[in-house]
Amino acid sequence: MGPVQWEILPHPAHSPDLAPSDFHLFGPLKRHLGGIAFETEDGLISELRNWFDNLDVDFFRVSINSLLSRWQKCIDLHGDYVEK
């Protein structure tokens, strides 16, 4: 399997409500890693790779669909803050 290719999506600065990594990725990742103590950086990297490799495609589909909805709300509010 080759390296994962990522497309970087633009979003307004200082808008964590519109950044997919902030509202959809980091919460579940933080919960997954919570309470685990890593003795080495390699151990952490291995666990991160394992977590990402085992994510279901629906995890990303939900994120993208939610992002589209949030971006539309931002457009409708002329760039104002978007709440859930």
C-alpha positions in Angstrom: 0.0 0.0 0.0 1.4 3.4 -1.0 1.5 6.6 1.0 -1.8 8.2 1.8 -2.5 11.3 -0.3 -4.2 14.2 1.4 -5.9 17.2 -0.2 -5.5 20.3 2.0 -8.8 22.1 2.2 -8.7 25.9 2.7 -10.6 27.4 5.6 -10.7 30.9 7.2 -8.0 31.6 9.8 -9.2 31.3 13.4 -12.2 29.3 12.5 -11.9 25.9 14.3 -15.6 25.3 13.7 -14.7 25.0 10.0 -11.5 23.0 10.3 -12.2 19.3 9.8 -9.2 18.3 12.0 -10.5 20.4 14.9 -14.1 19.4 15.0 -14.0 15.9 13.8 -10.5 14.3 14.0 -8.8 15.5 17.2 -11.7 14.7 19.6 -11.9 11.0 18.7 -8.1 10.8 18.5 -7.8 12.4 21.9 -10.3 9.9 23.4 -8.4 7.0 21.8 -5.1 8.1 23.2 -6.4 9.1 26.6 -4.7 7.3 29.4 -2.0 5.7 27.3 1.6 6.4 28.3 4.1 5.9 25.5 7.7 5.1 26.4 9.0 6.1 23.0 8.1 8.4 20.1 8.1 5.3 17.9 5.4 3.7 20.1 3.3 6.8 19.7 3.8 6.9 16.0 3.0 3.2 15.7 -0.3 3.7 17.7 -1.2 6.7 15.5 -0.6 4.7 12.3 -2.7 1.8 13.7 -5.6 4.1 14.6 -5.6 5.9 11.2 -5.3 2.6 9.3 -8.3 1.1 11.1 -10.7 4.1 10.7 -13.7 3.2 8.6 -14.4 5.2 5.5 -17.7 6.4 7.1 -15.6 8.2 9.7 -14.3 10.5 6.9 -17.6 10.6 5.0 -19.4 12.0 8.1 -16.6 14.5 8.6 -16.8 15.8 5.0 -20.6 15.9 5.0 -20.6 17.9 8.3 -18.0 20.2 6.9 -20.1 21.0 3.8 -23.0 21.9 6.1 -20.8 24.1 8.3 -19.3 25.9 5.3 -22.8 26.6 3.9 -23.8 28.0 7.3 -20.7 30.2 7.3 -21.6 31.5 3.8 -25.2 32.1 4.8 -24.0 34.1 7.8 -21.5 36.1 5.7 -18.5 34.6 7.5 -19.9 34.8 11.1 -19.1 32.1 13.7 -20.9 28.8 13.0 -22.3 26.9 16.0 -23.2 23.2 15.9 
